């Protein structure tokens, strides 16, 4: 593969990154993810670690440059930053996340001996997923956007999601790409790898027919309220009463539902400001109609005025959930005092919420407990398996109005669907401007509202019980196995190279001894 040294492969890496983003919603060219990884992994052959890092970085610029360009909308259109500041901040955001594919490329070449090309290709998928995990959980509270598994919800690999989750499924995709590189460019182990790939993908097709959870009770009728309140108008005090009355009137048309869900911060006021005048009468009316309401509202507590992004239940069951996994720069300021100083200069307003506890009791509506996630929390698997097996379904309330008519609402909906698949539960997802949807345990959208329209969607969900294998063990078990496999490969590669070096030295020594004896 000497051709991988060509400078044109740098351009190929950039294009491959763009292809990866096209595999996600709303484009959904799902097999481009496999093609993109094949091109990228092939470009890392027979080059230096630094060159591999460069190509990984170009890949990241292509992927994140297109895939998260919607950050500009939130900063400029709704964050109040000027044009130049918005471009700079968006560029820094893209540059930051592009470093992770660069790190994958660097480690993929650096950690394996130059002579062990096939071992390197088996190590690449392991390294890729470990770096995805670091990006998804550790830096800045995690940013799991555009992780490769989310592109595979409609492929045979989706059958593995209830078993190994997003990271395990992503590994299987990356492994397929590495195996394809060996088959196409090295033409090694043709029969064995062909059989492995065929069995892997055909088994995934069969696994999609397996039911991992069971019915726990009779169907529940649910209605999701999509108020479609413009982000620019939402928090203006003069619009508050109009917003509240809009949600109230839309709700009153669906008192025949068991559960009614409002989107994130549908109530543009703190709980203490509207509890007596609006929420308590609404709760009494809901109880009278034998309905439970799930409403998202910010709350302020204690003399210190601690603020939380929260969801509450009203009606037959009353409770509160405080968001535990916050959005950096949107709900709190990381890297203080640097970030605060920077954003004060740019005059971007922030909510400055506190995180809720991770051991909060489950809320209950429609006669069953459910797992609550608020906006960004649905991107984190650990938040959505925390209440299992007690929870019978999932509820996500979100507000993607911050990102306008961009790729983000479609990508976010795709992410939410995986949570249903991982847990084997129905998902109720209410979004301010869309995409509101009812999702089956198989990740299929049963009913959804169009973007940027005022709408109510209704449908029946079935409470579920039981645990998928993934929900039982979570990401840590999968990542532990992947980490151990990588250590074993690195160790094996190092030992093999050492043995080869020792053999060469022994042969040279014997050769010299033979020559000396011959001269005598």
Buried (B, 14 or more C-beta within 10 A) or exposed (E): BEEBBEEEBBBBBBBBBBBBBBBBBEBBEBEBBBBBBBBBBBBBBBBEBEBBBBBBBBBBBBBBBBBBBBBBBBBBBBBEBEEEBBBBBBBEBBBBBBBBBBBBBBBBBEBBBEEBBBBBBBBBBBBBBBBBBBBBBEBBBBBBBBBBBBBBBBBBBBBBBBBBBBBBBBBBBBBBBBBBBBBEBBEEBEEEBEEBBEEBBEBBEEBBEEEBBEEBEEBBBBBBBBBBBEBEEBBEEEBBEEBBEBBBEBBEEBBEBBBBBBBBBBBBBBBEBBBEEBBEEBBEBBBEBEBBBBBBBBBEBEEEEEBBBBBBBBBBBBBBBBBBBBBBBBBBBEEEEEBBEBBEEBEBEBBEBBBBEEEBEBBBBBBBBBBBBBBBBBBBBBBBBBBBBEBBBBBBBBBBBBBBEBBBBBBBBBBBBBBBBBBBBBBBBBBBBBBBBBBBBBBEBBBBBEBBEEBBBBBBBBBBBBBBBBBBBBBEBBBEBBBEBBEEBBEBBBEBBEEEEEEEEEEEEEEEEEEEEEEE
